[in-house]
């Protein structure tokens, strides 16, 4: 399964970026092999508005079915839900640790946004 994770860097040892739409990178990780691809999110990170919705589009195009992040605002959450992408907030640590936590059932999916927009 492909899992998208917001990241501060370009490898599995990078820390999870708590921001969804304005994360530096999005890593798309295969949960079985830990193979991954890096999506540079600079354009969305620096956008005036709509960063979360645009990042949701990138994740949808990648084929990921799950997003692991720190926080997800309401507009981005709606876009992800419409694309049938599950969201797990409160991801912490490295990218690898977060994938393992999700796969071990320690990082559950949420039913709603956990922040009120841009923070």
N, C-alpha and C positions, 0 to 999 in steps of 0.2 A: 504494500500500500504506500502511496506517496503522501508524505506529511510535509506541510510547509511550516517553517519556523522563522520568526523574526530574529535577525542576528546583527551583532555589532561587527562581525568579521566574516571571512570567506571560508571557514573550515569548521569541522565538527567540534573543535576545542574552543571555538568562539563563544562568548557569552550571549544569552538570549537578550535581544533588545526589547525592553518592556513596551515600547511604542509599536503599534501595528502599522498604521499608514505611513509614519515617518521613520520607520526602521531603516538603518543603512542598507541592509541586505535582507533578502528572503532566501533561505536555503530550502530546497525541495529534496527531501531525504527519502530513499526507499527504506521502509522500516525493516525489511528482511535482510538486505545486504549492506545497508548504511552507505551505499553509493549516493552521491548527491550532485545537484547542480546549483549554481549560484545565480541569483537574479539581483542585479544592481538596482536598487530602489532610489537612487539619487534624485531622479526627476520628481518622484512623488514626495520624497523627503523635503525638497525645497519648494514645493508648490504652495501657492497661497491658500487654496482650499481644495477639498475633495480628495485628499491624499489617501484616505482609507478606502474610498470607493474605487479609486484607480488601482490600489494595491490588491484589492479583492479581485479585480479583473485579471491581474497578472497571475494570481494564484489559480483562478479558474482555468486560465489558458494552460497552465502547467500540468493540469490533471490531478493535482493534489485534492484529497478528500477531507483532510483535517488541517486545521491551523492551530499551532501552539504559539502563544504570545503572552505578554504580560497583561495588557489591557486592550479592549476593543470597544470603540464607540458605537452609538446606535445606528448611524447611517451605514458604516462599514459592516456592522453585524447583519443588517437587513440585506445588504448586497451578498454577503457570504451565504446567508440562509437561502436566498433565492437561487444561488448557484449550487445548493445542496452540499455545502462545505461545513463540517462541524467545527466548532470553536472551543478550545480549552484555554481559559485564561489562567493567570498566576504561574505561568511557566518561568522557571528560574534556573540558574546555573549554566552549564554549557549546552550546546545544541545536542550533543550525544546524550547527556544526562536527561534532558527534557524528553527526547524520543523514548528513552528507556523508561522514564517515569510514566509516560502515556501508555506504552505497551504493557507495563506492569499494572495498569489500572489505578495509578496514583495521581493521575492528572485527568479528572473527568471533564466531559463536555458540558458546556453551559447552555442555558435556554435564553439568555438575554445579555445585552451589552452590560459592561460593568463600569463604564464612565459616561459622562454626559457630553460627549464630543471632544473636541480638541482640548488637550490639557497641557 
